[in-house]
Amino acid sequence: MINILVLNAGSSSQKSCLYCLDEKELPQETQKPIWSANIDWTATSNQGVFNVKANGIKQHLTLESNDHHQGIRQMLDTLIQGKTKVIDNFSAINLVGHRVVHGGTNYSEATLINSDVKATITELIPLAPTHNPAHLEGIEIIESILNNIPQVAVFDTAFHSQMPLENAAYPIPYQWLEKGIRRYGFHGISHQYCANRVAELMNQPLSSLKLITCHLGNGCSLAAIKNGISIDTTMGFTPLEGLMMGTRGGSIDPAILIYLMREHNFQAEELNHLLNQESGLKGISGISSDMRAICQGIKEGNQRAKLAFDMFIHRLHSCLGSMLTSLGGLDALVFTAGIGENSTIVREKACEALSFLGLELDLFKNNDSPVGVDISSSDSSIKVFVIQTQEDWAIAQSSWQLYNSLSH
Ligand code: AMP
């Protein structure tokens, strides 16, 4: 057996899990980790908490220190001691897989981490200022705790790295493109996992399908996937472009920023905060970034909640149209992440826009908490799937494949 530790480090949290997998054959079905833990660094003003799940037990523990190195060490110690012990010592871990948000155009697949890879992740910090430093920190902490263990980077940008240049470039002076100002796209691990899963469910090779995957969570993006390649996506140079999101505005006229700087003396940091933290569903509704609260607000007659919802749907329709025309056809529409997996009404409204193409949603199936099934009606021209995204499992799969290719 091979034990793969997955680290998914964000700016405010650290999610980790351990998969115990067959050494010879990678299971096709999604596997459950034998241990999982989640640190919330922001839980209280000066001390975080973490949850651990293993051996059928769930524990809620307080971190002894808010220092990330000590916190991760304390979390990893629950792998080898106490009620959640699943391995005898750290040397039983064969490989560590990291989710890395930004790999630029350098990486199109999972990559063994060495000093060059770390240098690239460091160089890309200006493009992913909250994520890439957290990933580097995670990589270095693992190095110090688990010494020379092989570590793998699985990039969120990798799946989009084969996008045609005309879809990736912005119509600005060419020198900027040469300096790396272009569309990179994000949520790639999720889009790729969902595309593969849908091809399995449709029993057709991914290389023969045209898909739109809708990752609708706190962050939202669409990907147009043709023959297994992401040819277009709504997020761009940063995860701020495209759809309306929980707290992010998505695309706006860039001249608004110039106006605010010129006429209202806004500084870059303030604009960054407003567009990333105070916009989207939260900014328009004034209630919350959470789609559940928006829908509750609508029921209570809140007009701003209704406006936020209607805008979310309008932008989803616009971006669906854009992905659809990039693809020039569509075999299946796929929903995933918090809103995509759980919001019946968002799926229903999204599908309405494609009814002129013969897409027909089965409203009963849509209402029936569907996961991993086609929820279109039997004579719909386009299939509709709800897929539970499994980023950690996808990272474990990619890491396993790389490990296997290296050891043969
Ligand atoms: P994620 O980023 O994938 O974890 O998604 C988180 C978001 O999913 C939340 O902020 C909510 O907006 C949304 N969400 C979660 N559960 C539901 C639900 N039952 N109905 C509607 N939206 C939901």
Residues whose N, C-alpha, C, O or C-beta is under 5 A from the ligand:
A	BS01	AMP	G217 N218 G219 S289 D290 M291 R292 A337 G338 I339 N342 S343
